[in-house]
Structure formats: C-alpha cells, structure tokens
Amino acid sequence: MWRVVDRVNVLVQIVDGRNPLFFYSQDLVAYAKELGKTRFLVVVNKSDLIEEKIRTKWNTYFIDQKIDHVFFTAK
C-alpha cells in the first residue's frame, strides 16, 4: 500500500460515521503529508446513521484538525 501512496495525487480514506476515529489511520495521514504532494480526504460513510448534532461535532473536530472531509450516505 505504501508504494501506491507514493504514486497517487489524492488519497481517500473511508471511515464509518458511527466511530470515525476507530477506522482513521493517523499513520497513513502522516505519511501522505510527509510526501508533500499527496492530497488527503476523509469520507465519513454511513452519515445517515448518526444524529445531526453528532455529525456537527465530527465536522467541527475535522475542521479543527485541518482534515479535509465529506459526509456520505448511500440513502
């Protein structure tokens, strides 16, 4: 996987909206930032399964951590 990260321009990490930090790899983010050329995006999946209030708190958290993110649901 690390060789693939070296070759891409955008790295997308998909995490479960019910517990995003459990699936979030800080090592992967650190490695992508170390390369300097890779953009990083977190897709918070299953966002329809969490309350709007909690979704707002996660949004604030990701903004405070300067992590580009989007909320996604297939619903």
N, CA, C and O atoms as a Tripos MOL2 file, in Angstrom:
@<TRIPOS>MOLECULE
protein
  300   299    75     0     0
PROTEIN
NO_CHARGES

@<TRIPOS>ATOM
      1 N           0.8140   -1.1840    0.0000 N.3       1 MET1
      2 CA          0.0000    0.0000    0.0000 C.3       1 MET1
      3 C           0.8650    1.2580    0.0000 C.2       1 MET1
      4 O           0.5230    2.2470   -0.6490 O.2       1 MET1
      5 N           1.9710    1.2250    0.7170 N.am      2 TRP2
      6 CA          2.7990    2.4300    0.8240 C.3       2 TRP2
      7 C           3.3640    2.8370   -0.5370 C.2       2 TRP2
      8 O           3.5230    4.0290   -0.8000 O.2       2 TRP2
      9 N           3.6670    1.8830   -1.3930 N.am      3 ARG3
     10 CA          4.1560    2.2060   -2.7430 C.3       3 ARG3
     11 C           3.0780    2.8840   -3.5700 C.2       3 ARG3
     12 O           3.3630    3.7820   -4.3620 O.2       3 ARG3
     13 N           1.8460    2.4520   -3.3820 N.am      4 VAL4
     14 CA          0.7360    3.0840   -4.0980 C.3       4 VAL4
     15 C           0.5820    4.5240   -3.6430 C.2       4 VAL4
     16 O           0.3510    5.4100   -4.4660 O.2       4 VAL4
     17 N           0.7070    4.7670   -2.3630 N.am      5 VAL5
     18 CA          0.5860    6.1280   -1.8200 C.3       5 VAL5
     19 C           1.6380    7.0370   -2.4450 C.2       5 VAL5
     20 O           1.3700    8.2140   -2.6850 O.2       5 VAL5
     21 N           2.8140    6.5140   -2.7090 N.am      6 ASP6
     22 CA          3.8730    7.3040   -3.3380 C.3       6 ASP6
     23 C           3.5010    7.7750   -4.7320 C.2       6 ASP6
     24 O           4.0250    8.7850   -5.2010 O.2       6 ASP6
     25 N           2.6020    7.0580   -5.4030 N.am      7 ARG7
     26 CA          2.2960    7.3270   -6.8100 C.3       7 ARG7
     27 C           1.0170    8.1200   -7.0490 C.2       7 ARG7
     28 O           0.7820    8.5640   -8.1720 O.2       7 ARG7
     29 N           0.2000    8.3070   -6.0480 N.am      8 VAL8
     30 CA         -1.1000    8.9430   -6.2570 C.3       8 VAL8
     31 C          -1.0520   10.4340   -5.9430 C.2       8 VAL8
     32 O          -0.1660   10.9170   -5.2380 O.2       8 VAL8
     33 N          -2.0380   11.1470   -6.4930 N.am      9 ASN9
     34 CA         -2.1690   12.5760   -6.2200 C.3       9 ASN9
     35 C          -3.1890   12.8630   -5.1340 C.2       9 ASN9
     36 O          -3.1010   13.8700   -4.4320 O.2       9 ASN9
     37 N          -4.1600   11.9660   -5.0020 N.am     10 VAL10
     38 CA         -5.2100   12.1260   -3.9970 C.3      10 VAL10
     39 C          -5.3690   10.8080   -3.2580 C.2      10 VAL10
     40 O          -5.4540    9.7450   -3.8740 O.2      10 VAL10
     41 N          -5.4080   10.8840   -1.9620 N.am     11 LEU11
     42 CA         -5.6000    9.7120   -1.1230 C.3      11 LEU11
     43 C          -6.9150    9.8870   -0.3730 C.2      11 LEU11
     44 O          -7.1150   10.8880    0.3150 O.2      11 LEU11
     45 N          -7.8130    8.9050   -0.5080 N.am     12 VAL12
     46 CA         -9.1170    8.9600    0.1300 C.3      12 VAL12
     47 C          -9.1970    7.8500    1.1630 C.2      12 VAL12
     48 O          -8.9430    6.6830    0.8640 O.2      12 VAL12
     49 N          -9.5480    8.2270    2.3660 N.am     13 GLN13
     50 CA         -9.7180    7.2360    3.4250 C.3      13 GLN13
     51 C         -11.1950    7.2400    3.8190 C.2      13 GLN13
     52 O         -11.7400    8.2700    4.2160 O.2      13 GLN13
     53 N         -11.8290    6.0810    3.7050 N.am     14 ILE14
     54 CA        -13.2440    5.9550    4.0310 C.3      14 ILE14
     55 C         -13.3700    5.3980    5.4450 C.2      14 ILE14
     56 O         -12.8230    4.3420    5.7640 O.2      14 ILE14
     57 N         -14.1020    6.1300    6.2850 N.am     15 VAL15
     58 CA        -14.2940    5.7060    7.6740 C.3      15 VAL15
     59 C         -15.7770    5.5920    7.9720 C.2      15 VAL15
     60 O         -16.5950    6.2660    7.3450 O.2      15 VAL15
     61 N         -16.1240    4.7510    8.9170 N.am     16 ASP16
     62 CA        -17.5130    4.5580    9.3270 C.3      16 ASP16
     63 C         -17.9420    5.7330   10.2000 C.2      16 ASP16
     64 O         -17.2620    6.0710   11.1690 O.2      16 ASP16
     65 N         -19.0610    6.3490    9.8590 N.am     17 GLY17
     66 CA        -19.5400    7.5230   10.5750 C.3      17 GLY17
     67 C         -19.9180    7.2670   12.0140 C.2      17 GLY17
     68 O         -19.9650    8.2010   12.8140 O.2      17 GLY17
     69 N         -20.1910    6.0190   12.3620 N.am     18 ARG18
     70 CA        -20.5920    5.7160   13.7310 C.3      18 ARG18
     71 C         -19.4210    5.7860   14.6980 C.2      18 ARG18
     72 O         -19.6240    5.9800   15.8970 O.2      18 ARG18
     73 N         -18.1980    5.6300   14.1970 N.am     19 ASN19
     74 CA        -16.9950    5.7390   15.0180 C.3      19 ASN19
     75 C         -15.8020    6.0340   14.1050 C.2      19 ASN19
     76 O         -14.9710    5.1540   13.8790 O.2      19 ASN19
     77 N         -15.7080    7.2520   13.5800 N.am     20 PRO20
     78 CA        -14.6990    7.5720   12.5730 C.3      20 PRO20
     79 C         -13.2480    7.3620   13.0220 C.2      20 PRO20
     80 O         -12.4220    6.9040   12.2330 O.2      20 PRO20
     81 N         -12.9360    7.6850   14.2540 N.am     21 LEU21
     82 CA        -11.5390    7.5870   14.6820 C.3      21 LEU21
     83 C         -11.0650    6.1430   14.8500 C.2      21 LEU21
     84 O          -9.8610    5.8850   14.8360 O.2      21 LEU21
     85 N         -11.9870    5.2110   15.0080 N.am     22 PHE22
     86 CA        -11.6120    3.8100   15.1080 C.3      22 PHE22
     87 C         -11.0050    3.3210   13.7900 C.2      22 PHE22
     88 O         -10.0880    2.5010   13.7890 O.2      22 PHE22
     89 N         -11.5260    3.8340   12.6680 N.am     23 PHE23
     90 CA        -11.0840    3.4010   11.3510 C.3      23 PHE23
     91 C         -10.0740    4.3530   10.7200 C.2      23 PHE23
     92 O          -9.5060    4.0410    9.6730 O.2      23 PHE23
     93 N          -9.8460    5.4850   11.3250 N.am     24 TYR24
     94 CA         -8.9690    6.5210   10.7950 C.3      24 TYR24
     95 C          -7.5090    6.1770   11.0840 C.2      24 TYR24
     96 O          -7.1380    5.9310   12.2320 O.2      24 TYR24
     97 N          -6.6910    6.1630   10.0460 N.am     25 SER25
     98 CA         -5.2730    5.8390   10.2110 C.3      25 SER25
     99 C          -4.4340    7.1110   10.2180 C.2      25 SER25
    100 O          -4.2140    7.7280    9.1760 O.2      25 SER25
    101 N          -3.9720    7.4950   11.3990 N.am     26 GLN26
    102 CA         -3.1220    8.6820   11.5090 C.3      26 GLN26
    103 C          -1.7580    8.4510   10.8590 C.2      26 GLN26
    104 O          -1.1480    9.3870   10.3420 O.2      26 GLN26
    105 N          -1.2860    7.2190   10.8850 N.am     27 ASP27
    106 CA         -0.0090    6.9070   10.2360 C.3      27 ASP27
    107 C          -0.0780    7.1400    8.7350 C.2      27 ASP27
    108 O           0.8710    7.6440    8.1340 O.2      27 ASP27
    109 N          -1.1930    6.7760    8.1360 N.am     28 LEU28
    110 CA         -1.3740    6.9840    6.7040 C.3      28 LEU28
    111 C          -1.4000    8.4720    6.3750 C.2      28 LEU28
    112 O          -0.8120    8.9050    5.3840 O.2      28 LEU28
    113 N          -2.0720    9.2380    7.1940 N.am     29 VAL29
    114 CA         -2.1290   10.6910    7.0070 C.3      29 VAL29
    115 C          -0.7410   11.3070    7.1580 C.2      29 VAL29
    116 O          -0.3410   12.1470    6.3520 O.2      29 VAL29
    117 N          -0.0210   10.8970    8.1750 N.am     30 ALA30
    118 CA          1.3250   11.4250    8.4070 C.3      30 ALA30
    119 C           2.2390   11.1030    7.2260 C.2      30 ALA30
    120 O           3.0280   11.9460    6.8000 O.2      30 ALA30
    121 N           2.1330    9.9120    6.7110 N.am     31 TYR31
    122 CA          2.9530    9.5090    5.5630 C.3      31 TYR31
    123 C           2.5940   10.3220    4.3250 C.2      31 TYR31
    124 O           3.4820   10.7550    3.5890 O.2      31 TYR31
    125 N           1.3070   10.5320    4.0910 N.am     32 ALA32
    126 CA          0.8700   11.3270    2.9430 C.3      32 ALA32
    127 C           1.3570   12.7660    3.0600 C.2      32 ALA32
    128 O           1.7810   13.3640    2.0710 O.2      32 ALA32
    129 N           1.2960   13.3220    4.2660 N.am     33 LYS33
    130 CA          1.7790   14.6930    4.4710 C.3      33 LYS33
    131 C           3.2890   14.7760    4.3170 C.2      33 LYS33
    132 O           3.8170   15.7770    3.8320 O.2      33 LYS33
    133 N           3.9710   13.7390    4.7230 N.am     34 GLU34
    134 CA          5.4280   13.6880    4.5960 C.3      34 GLU34
    135 C           5.8520   13.7610    3.1370 C.2      34 GLU34
    136 O           6.8660   14.3800    2.8140 O.2      34 GLU34
    137 N           5.0830   13.1320    2.2550 N.am     35 LEU35
    138 CA          5.3830   13.1720    0.8270 C.3      35 LEU35
    139 C           5.1800   14.5620    0.2520 C.2      35 LEU35
    140 O           5.8610   14.9630   -0.6920 O.2      35 LEU35
    141 N           4.2310   15.2950    0.8320 N.am     36 GLY36
    142 CA          4.0140   16.6680    0.4320 C.3      36 GLY36
    143 C           3.2040   16.8600   -0.8300 C.2      36 GLY36
    144 O           2.6160   17.9250   -1.0180 O.2      36 GLY36
    145 N           3.1540   15.8840   -1.6880 N.am     37 LYS37
    146 CA          2.4510   16.0580   -2.9520 C.3      37 LYS37
    147 C           1.0600   15.4390   -2.9420 C.2      37 LYS37
    148 O           0.2640   15.6920   -3.8460 O.2      37 LYS37
    149 N           0.7670   14.6520   -1.9560 N.am     38 THR38
    150 CA         -0.4910   13.9230   -1.9140 C.3      38 THR38
    151 C          -1.5470   14.7010   -1.1440 C.2      38 THR38
    152 O          -1.3150   15.1160   -0.0090 O.2      38 THR38
    153 N          -2.7190   14.9000   -1.7680 N.am     39 ARG39
    154 CA         -3.8590   15.4830   -1.0610 C.3      39 ARG39
    155 C          -4.5850   14.3700   -0.3460 C.2      39 ARG39
    156 O          -4.6120   13.2330   -0.8190 O.2      39 ARG39
    157 N          -5.1640   14.6850    0.7720 N.am     40 PHE40
    158 CA         -5.7950   13.6790    1.6050 C.3      40 PHE40
    159 C          -7.2420   14.0730    1.8860 C.2      40 PHE40
    160 O          -7.5210   15.2280    2.2050 O.2      40 PHE40
    161 N          -8.1600   13.1180    1.7690 N.am     41 LEU41
    162 CA         -9.5700   13.3630    2.0200 C.3      41 LEU41
    163 C         -10.1470   12.2160    2.8350 C.2      41 LEU41
    164 O          -9.9030   11.0460    2.5410 O.2      41 LEU41
    165 N         -10.9080   12.5620    3.8570 N.am     42 VAL42
    166 CA        -11.6180   11.5630    4.6640 C.3      42 VAL42
    167 C         -13.0820   11.5880    4.2400 C.2      42 VAL42
    168 O         -13.7240   12.6390    4.2340 O.2      42 VAL42
    169 N         -13.5960   10.4160    3.8870 N.am     43 VAL43
    170 CA        -15.0180   10.2730    3.5710 C.3      43 VAL43
    171 C         -15.6690    9.5790    4.7570 C.2      43 VAL43
    172 O         -15.3560    8.4290    5.0650 O.2      43 VAL43
    173 N         -16.5710   10.2820    5.4150 N.am     44 VAL44
    174 CA        -17.2780    9.7270    6.5620 C.3      44 VAL44
    175 C         -18.5400    9.0480    6.0210 C.2      44 VAL44
    176 O         -19.5250    9.7080    5.6910 O.2      44 VAL44
    177 N         -18.4870    7.7350    5.9390 N.am     45 ASN45
    178 CA        -19.5510    6.9370    5.3590 C.3      45 ASN45
    179 C         -20.6410    6.6510    6.4000 C.2      45 ASN45
    180 O         -20.4040    6.7510    7.6040 O.2      45 ASN45
    181 N         -21.8110    6.3000    5.9280 N.am     46 LYS46
    182 CA        -22.9640    5.9640    6.7860 C.3      46 LYS46
    183 C         -23.3630    7.1400    7.6770 C.2      46 LYS46
    184 O         -23.7870    6.9520    8.8170 O.2      46 LYS46
    185 N         -23.2230    8.3330    7.1530 N.am     47 SER47
    186 CA        -23.5220    9.5090    7.9690 C.3      47 SER47
    187 C         -25.0090    9.6380    8.2780 C.2      47 SER47
    188 O         -25.3870   10.4080    9.1600 O.2      47 SER47
    189 N         -25.8590    8.8960    7.5660 N.am     48 ASP48
    190 CA        -27.2830    8.9270    7.8690 C.3      48 ASP48
    191 C         -27.6100    8.1690    9.1580 C.2      48 ASP48
    192 O         -28.7060    8.3050    9.7010 O.2      48 ASP48
    193 N         -26.6680    7.3830    9.6350 N.am     49 LEU49
    194 CA        -26.9070    6.5950   10.8470 C.3      49 LEU49
    195 C         -26.5200    7.3300   12.1310 C.2      49 LEU49
    196 O         -26.6920    6.8020   13.2290 O.2      49 LEU49
    197 N         -25.9970    8.5460   11.9870 N.am     50 ILE50
    198 CA        -25.6570    9.3350   13.1750 C.3      50 ILE50
    199 C         -26.5150   10.6020   13.2080 C.2      50 ILE50
    200 O         -26.8890   11.1480   12.1700 O.2      50 ILE50
    201 N         -26.8100   11.0490   14.4140 N.am     51 GLU51
    202 CA        -27.6520   12.2380   14.5780 C.3      51 GLU51
    203 C         -26.9450   13.4750   14.0290 C.2      51 GLU51
    204 O         -25.7170   13.5370   13.9810 O.2      51 GLU51
    205 N         -27.7360   14.4430   13.6220 N.am     52 GLU52
    206 CA        -27.1810   15.6680   13.0610 C.3      52 GLU52
    207 C         -26.2740   16.3870   14.0630 C.2      52 GLU52
    208 O         -25.2520   16.9570   13.6790 O.2      52 GLU52
    209 N         -26.6410   16.3600   15.3320 N.am     53 LYS53
    210 CA        -25.8430   17.0050   16.3830 C.3      53 LYS53
    211 C         -24.4480   16.3700   16.4650 C.2      53 LYS53
    212 O         -23.4470   17.0760   16.5920 O.2      53 LYS53
    213 N         -24.3920   15.0610   16.3940 N.am     54 ILE54
    214 CA        -23.1040   14.3590   16.4470 C.3      54 ILE54
    215 C         -22.3140   14.5970   15.1670 C.2      54 ILE54
    216 O         -21.0940   14.7550   15.2070 O.2      54 ILE54
    217 N         -23.0050   14.6230   14.0360 N.am     55 ARG55
    218 CA        -22.3530   14.9070   12.7640 C.3      55 ARG55
    219 C         -21.7190   16.3000   12.7870 C.2      55 ARG55
    220 O         -20.6270   16.5020   12.2560 O.2      55 ARG55
    221 N         -22.4090   17.2500   13.4020 N.am     56 THR56
    222 CA        -21.8800   18.6130   13.5290 C.3      56 THR56
    223 C         -20.6130   18.6220   14.3860 C.2      56 THR56
    224 O         -19.6560   19.3330   14.0810 O.2      56 THR56
    225 N         -20.6140   17.8280   15.4590 N.am     57 LYS57
    226 CA        -19.4270   17.7610   16.3140 C.3      57 LYS57
    227 C         -18.2530   17.1340   15.5650 C.2      57 LYS57
    228 O         -17.1200   17.5990   15.6970 O.2      57 LYS57
    229 N         -18.5100   16.0800   14.7780 N.am     58 TRP58
    230 CA        -17.4290   15.4910   13.9820 C.3      58 TRP58
    231 C         -16.9160   16.4810   12.9490 C.2      58 TRP58
    232 O         -15.7140   16.5450   12.6910 O.2      58 TRP58
    233 N         -17.8180   17.2490   12.3580 N.am     59 ASN59
    234 CA        -17.4080   18.2630   11.3870 C.3      59 ASN59
    235 C         -16.4740   19.2760   12.0410 C.2      59 ASN59
    236 O         -15.4410   19.6330   11.4750 O.2      59 ASN59
    237 N         -16.8400   19.7310   13.2250 N.am     60 THR60
    238 CA        -16.0030   20.6770   13.9650 C.3      60 THR60
    239 C         -14.6430   20.0630   14.2940 C.2      60 THR60
    240 O         -13.6120   20.7240   14.1700 O.2      60 THR60
    241 N         -14.6460   18.8130   14.7090 N.am     61 TYR61
    242 CA        -13.3950   18.1240   15.0380 C.3      61 TYR61
    243 C         -12.4660   18.0700   13.8240 C.2      61 TYR61
    244 O         -11.2880   18.4140   13.9270 O.2      61 TYR61
    245 N         -12.9900   17.6420   12.6820 N.am     62 PHE62
    246 CA        -12.1540   17.5280   11.4880 C.3      62 PHE62
    247 C         -11.6560   18.9000   11.0150 C.2      62 PHE62
    248 O         -10.5280   19.0210   10.5370 O.2      62 PHE62
    249 N         -12.4850   19.9130   11.1480 N.am     63 ILE63
    250 CA        -12.0490   21.2660   10.7800 C.3      63 ILE63
    251 C         -10.9260   21.7220   11.7160 C.2      63 ILE63
    252 O          -9.9250   22.2740   11.2590 O.2      63 ILE63
    253 N         -11.0880   21.4940   13.0170 N.am     64 ASP64
    254 CA        -10.0560   21.8740   13.9850 C.3      64 ASP64
    255 C          -8.7330   21.1540   13.7270 C.2      64 ASP64
    256 O          -7.6590   21.7140   13.9500 O.2      64 ASP64
    257 N          -8.8190   19.9160   13.2590 N.am     65 GLN65
    258 CA         -7.6140   19.1240   12.9590 C.3      65 GLN65
    259 C          -7.0720   19.4020   11.5530 C.2      65 GLN65
    260 O          -6.0710   18.8170   11.1380 O.2      65 GLN65
    261 N          -7.7490   20.3070   10.8220 N.am     66 LYS66
    262 CA         -7.3710   20.6630    9.4490 C.3      66 LYS66
    263 C          -7.3570   19.4390    8.5220 C.2      66 LYS66
    264 O          -6.4270   19.2320    7.7430 O.2      66 LYS66
    265 N          -8.4140   18.6450    8.6370 N.am     67 ILE67
    266 CA         -8.5720   17.4440    7.8210 C.3      67 ILE67
    267 C          -9.7070   17.6810    6.8350 C.2      67 ILE67
    268 O         -10.8470   17.9130    7.2370 O.2      67 ILE67
    269 N          -9.3930   17.6210    5.5400 N.am     68 ASP68
    270 CA        -10.4310   17.7330    4.5210 C.3      68 ASP68
    271 C         -11.3320   16.5100    4.6300 C.2      68 ASP68
    272 O         -10.8520   15.3790    4.7070 O.2      68 ASP68
    273 N         -12.6300   16.7450    4.6370 N.am     69 HIS69
    274 CA        -13.5640   15.6450    4.8420 C.3      69 HIS69
    275 C         -14.8920   15.9340    4.1740 C.2      69 HIS69
    276 O         -15.2280   17.0870    3.9010 O.2      69 HIS69
    277 N         -15.6400   14.8810    3.9150 N.am     70 VAL70
    278 CA        -17.0140   14.9700    3.4310 C.3      70 VAL70
    279 C         -17.8330   13.8880    4.1290 C.2      70 VAL70
    280 O         -17.3090   12.8430    4.5130 O.2      70 VAL70
    281 N         -19.1010   14.1530    4.2820 N.am     71 PHE71
    282 CA        -20.0240   13.1720    4.8290 C.3      71 PHE71
    283 C         -20.7570   12.5290    3.6650 C.2      71 PHE71
    284 O         -21.1730   13.2160    2.7320 O.2      71 PHE71
    285 N         -20.9170   11.2080    3.7170 N.am     72 PHE72
    286 CA        -21.5310   10.4850    2.6100 C.3      72 PHE72
    287 C         -22.5360    9.4790    3.1390 C.2      72 PHE72
    288 O         -22.3490    8.8690    4.1920 O.2      72 PHE72
    289 N         -23.6040    9.3240    2.3800 N.am     73 THR73
    290 CA        -24.5750    8.2750    2.6450 C.3      73 THR73
    291 C         -25.1450    7.7870    1.3210 C.2      73 THR73
    292 O         -25.3290    8.5740    0.3930 O.2      73 THR73
    293 N         -25.4170    6.5210    1.2340 N.am     74 ALA74
    294 CA        -26.0000    5.9660    0.0230 C.3      74 ALA74
    295 C         -27.5120    6.0990    0.0250 C.2      74 ALA74
    296 O         -28.1740    5.7640   -0.9570 O.2      74 ALA74
    297 N         -28.0460    6.5830    1.1150 N.am     75 LYS75
    298 CA        -29.5030    6.7140    1.2570 C.3      75 LYS75
    299 C         -30.0480    7.8190    0.3940 C.2      75 LYS75
    300 O         -31.2540    8.0640    0.3940 O.2      75 LYS75
@<TRIPOS>BOND
     1     1     2 1
     2     2     3 1
     3     3     4 2
     4     3     5 am
     5     5     6 1
     6     6     7 1
     7     7     8 2
     8     7     9 am
     9     9    10 1
    10    10    11 1
    11    11    12 2
    12    11    13 am
    13    13    14 1
    14    14    15 1
    15    15    16 2
    16    15    17 am
    17    17    18 1
    18    18    19 1
    19    19    20 2
    20    19    21 am
    21    21    22 1
    22    22    23 1
    23    23    24 2
    24    23    25 am
    25    25    26 1
    26    26    27 1
    27    27    28 2
    28    27    29 am
    29    29    30 1
    30    30    31 1
    31    31    32 2
    32    31    33 am
    33    33    34 1
    34    34    35 1
    35    35    36 2
    36    35    37 am
    37    37    38 1
    38    38    39 1
    39    39    40 2
    40    39    41 am
    41    41    42 1
    42    42    43 1
    43    43    44 2
    44    43    45 am
    45    45    46 1
    46    46    47 1
    47    47    48 2
    48    47    49 am
    49    49    50 1
    50    50    51 1
    51    51    52 2
    52    51    53 am
    53    53    54 1
    54    54    55 1
    55    55    56 2
    56    55    57 am
    57    57    58 1
    58    58    59 1
    59    59    60 2
    60    59    61 am
    61    61    62 1
    62    62    63 1
    63    63    64 2
    64    63    65 am
    65    65    66 1
    66    66    67 1
    67    67    68 2
    68    67    69 am
    69    69    70 1
    70    70    71 1
    71    71    72 2
    72    71    73 am
    73    73    74 1
    74    74    75 1
    75    75    76 2
    76    75    77 am
    77    77    78 1
    78    78    79 1
    79    79    80 2
    80    79    81 am
    81    81    82 1
    82    82    83 1
    83    83    84 2
    84    83    85 am
    85    85    86 1
    86    86    87 1
    87    87    88 2
    88    87    89 am
    89    89    90 1
    90    90    91 1
    91    91    92 2
    92    91    93 am
    93    93    94 1
    94    94    95 1
    95    95    96 2
    96    95    97 am
    97    97    98 1
    98    98    99 1
    99    99   100 2
   100    99   101 am
   101   101   102 1
   102   102   103 1
   103   103   104 2
   104   103   105 am
   105   105   106 1
   106   106   107 1
   107   107   108 2
   108   107   109 am
   109   109   110 1
   110   110   111 1
   111   111   112 2
   112   111   113 am
   113   113   114 1
   114   114   115 1
   115   115   116 2
   116   115   117 am
   117   117   118 1
   118   118   119 1
   119   119   120 2
   120   119   121 am
   121   121   122 1
   122   122   123 1
   123   123   124 2
   124   123   125 am
   125   125   126 1
   126   126   127 1
   127   127   128 2
   128   127   129 am
   129   129   130 1
   130   130   131 1
   131   131   132 2
   132   131   133 am
   133   133   134 1
   134   134   135 1
   135   135   136 2
   136   135   137 am
   137   137   138 1
   138   138   139 1
   139   139   140 2
   140   139   141 am
   141   141   142 1
   142   142   143 1
   143   143   144 2
   144   143   145 am
   145   145   146 1
   146   146   147 1
   147   147   148 2
   148   147   149 am
   149   149   150 1
   150   150   151 1
   151   151   152 2
   152   151   153 am
   153   153   154 1
   154   154   155 1
   155   155   156 2
   156   155   157 am
   157   157   158 1
   158   158   159 1
   159   159   160 2
   160   159   161 am
   161   161   162 1
   162   162   163 1
   163   163   164 2
   164   163   165 am
   165   165   166 1
   166   166   167 1
   167   167   168 2
   168   167   169 am
   169   169   170 1
   170   170   171 1
   171   171   172 2
   172   171   173 am
   173   173   174 1
   174   174   175 1
   175   175   176 2
   176   175   177 am
   177   177   178 1
   178   178   179 1
   179   179   180 2
   180   179   181 am
   181   181   182 1
   182   182   183 1
   183   183   184 2
   184   183   185 am
   185   185   186 1
   186   186   187 1
   187   187   188 2
   188   187   189 am
   189   189   190 1
   190   190   191 1
   191   191   192 2
   192   191   193 am
   193   193   194 1
   194   194   195 1
   195   195   196 2
   196   195   197 am
   197   197   198 1
   198   198   199 1
   199   199   200 2
   200   199   201 am
   201   201   202 1
   202   202   203 1
   203   203   204 2
   204   203   205 am
   205   205   206 1
   206   206   207 1
   207   207   208 2
   208   207   209 am
   209   209   210 1
   210   210   211 1
   211   211   212 2
   212   211   213 am
   213   213   214 1
   214   214   215 1
   215   215   216 2
   216   215   217 am
   217   217   218 1
   218   218   219 1
   219   219   220 2
   220   219   221 am
   221   221   222 1
   222   222   223 1
   223   223   224 2
   224   223   225 am
   225   225   226 1
   226   226   227 1
   227   227   228 2
   228   227   229 am
   229   229   230 1
   230   230   231 1
   231   231   232 2
   232   231   233 am
   233   233   234 1
   234   234   235 1
   235   235   236 2
   236   235   237 am
   237   237   238 1
   238   238   239 1
   239   239   240 2
   240   239   241 am
   241   241   242 1
   242   242   243 1
   243   243   244 2
   244   243   245 am
   245   245   246 1
   246   246   247 1
   247   247   248 2
   248   247   249 am
   249   249   250 1
   250   250   251 1
   251   251   252 2
   252   251   253 am
   253   253   254 1
   254   254   255 1
   255   255   256 2
   256   255   257 am
   257   257   258 1
   258   258   259 1
   259   259   260 2
   260   259   261 am
   261   261   262 1
   262   262   263 1
   263   263   264 2
   264   263   265 am
   265   265   266 1
   266   266   267 1
   267   267   268 2
   268   267   269 am
   269   269   270 1
   270   270   271 1
   271   271   272 2
   272   271   273 am
   273   273   274 1
   274   274   275 1
   275   275   276 2
   276   275   277 am
   277   277   278 1
   278   278   279 1
   279   279   280 2
   280   279   281 am
   281   281   282 1
   282   282   283 1
   283   283   284 2
   284   283   285 am
   285   285   286 1
   286   286   287 1
   287   287   288 2
   288   287   289 am
   289   289   290 1
   290   290   291 1
   291   291   292 2
   292   291   293 am
   293   293   294 1
   294   294   295 1
   295   295   296 2
   296   295   297 am
   297   297   298 1
   298   298   299 1
   299   299   300 2
@<TRIPOS>SUBSTRUCTURE
     1 MET1         2 RESIDUE 1 A MET
     2 TRP2         6 RESIDUE 1 A TRP
     3 ARG3        10 RESIDUE 1 A ARG
     4 VAL4        14 RESIDUE 1 A VAL
     5 VAL5        18 RESIDUE 1 A VAL
     6 ASP6        22 RESIDUE 1 A ASP
     7 ARG7        26 RESIDUE 1 A ARG
     8 VAL8        30 RESIDUE 1 A VAL
     9 ASN9        34 RESIDUE 1 A ASN
    10 VAL10       38 RESIDUE 1 A VAL
    11 LEU11       42 RESIDUE 1 A LEU
    12 VAL12       46 RESIDUE 1 A VAL
    13 GLN13       50 RESIDUE 1 A GLN
    14 ILE14       54 RESIDUE 1 A ILE
    15 VAL15       58 RESIDUE 1 A VAL
    16 ASP16       62 RESIDUE 1 A ASP
    17 GLY17       66 RESIDUE 1 A GLY
    18 ARG18       70 RESIDUE 1 A ARG
    19 ASN19       74 RESIDUE 1 A ASN
    20 PRO20       78 RESIDUE 1 A PRO
    21 LEU21       82 RESIDUE 1 A LEU
    22 PHE22       86 RESIDUE 1 A PHE
    23 PHE23       90 RESIDUE 1 A PHE
    24 TYR24       94 RESIDUE 1 A TYR
    25 SER25       98 RESIDUE 1 A SER
    26 GLN26      102 RESIDUE 1 A GLN
    27 ASP27      106 RESIDUE 1 A ASP
    28 LEU28      110 RESIDUE 1 A LEU
    29 VAL29      114 RESIDUE 1 A VAL
    30 ALA30      118 RESIDUE 1 A ALA
    31 TYR31      122 RESIDUE 1 A TYR
    32 ALA32      126 RESIDUE 1 A ALA
    33 LYS33      130 RESIDUE 1 A LYS
    34 GLU34      134 RESIDUE 1 A GLU
    35 LEU35      138 RESIDUE 1 A LEU
    36 GLY36      142 RESIDUE 1 A GLY
    37 LYS37      146 RESIDUE 1 A LYS
    38 THR38      150 RESIDUE 1 A THR
    39 ARG39      154 RESIDUE 1 A ARG
    40 PHE40      158 RESIDUE 1 A PHE
    41 LEU41      162 RESIDUE 1 A LEU
    42 VAL42      166 RESIDUE 1 A VAL
    43 VAL43      170 RESIDUE 1 A VAL
    44 VAL44      174 RESIDUE 1 A VAL
    45 ASN45      178 RESIDUE 1 A ASN
    46 LYS46      182 RESIDUE 1 A LYS
    47 SER47      186 RESIDUE 1 A SER
    48 ASP48      190 RESIDUE 1 A ASP
    49 LEU49      194 RESIDUE 1 A LEU
    50 ILE50      198 RESIDUE 1 A ILE
    51 GLU51      202 RESIDUE 1 A GLU
    52 GLU52      206 RESIDUE 1 A GLU
    53 LYS53      210 RESIDUE 1 A LYS
    54 ILE54      214 RESIDUE 1 A ILE
    55 ARG55      218 RESIDUE 1 A ARG
    56 THR56      222 RESIDUE 1 A THR
    57 LYS57      226 RESIDUE 1 A LYS
    58 TRP58      230 RESIDUE 1 A TRP
    59 ASN59      234 RESIDUE 1 A ASN
    60 THR60      238 RESIDUE 1 A THR
    61 TYR61      242 RESIDUE 1 A TYR
    62 PHE62      246 RESIDUE 1 A PHE
    63 ILE63      250 RESIDUE 1 A ILE
    64 ASP64      254 RESIDUE 1 A ASP
    65 GLN65      258 RESIDUE 1 A GLN
    66 LYS66      262 RESIDUE 1 A LYS
    67 ILE67      266 RESIDUE 1 A ILE
    68 ASP68      270 RESIDUE 1 A ASP
    69 HIS69      274 RESIDUE 1 A HIS
    70 VAL70      278 RESIDUE 1 A VAL
    71 PHE71      282 RESIDUE 1 A PHE
    72 PHE72      286 RESIDUE 1 A PHE
    73 THR73      290 RESIDUE 1 A THR
    74 ALA74      294 RESIDUE 1 A ALA
    75 LYS75      298 RESIDUE 1 A LYS
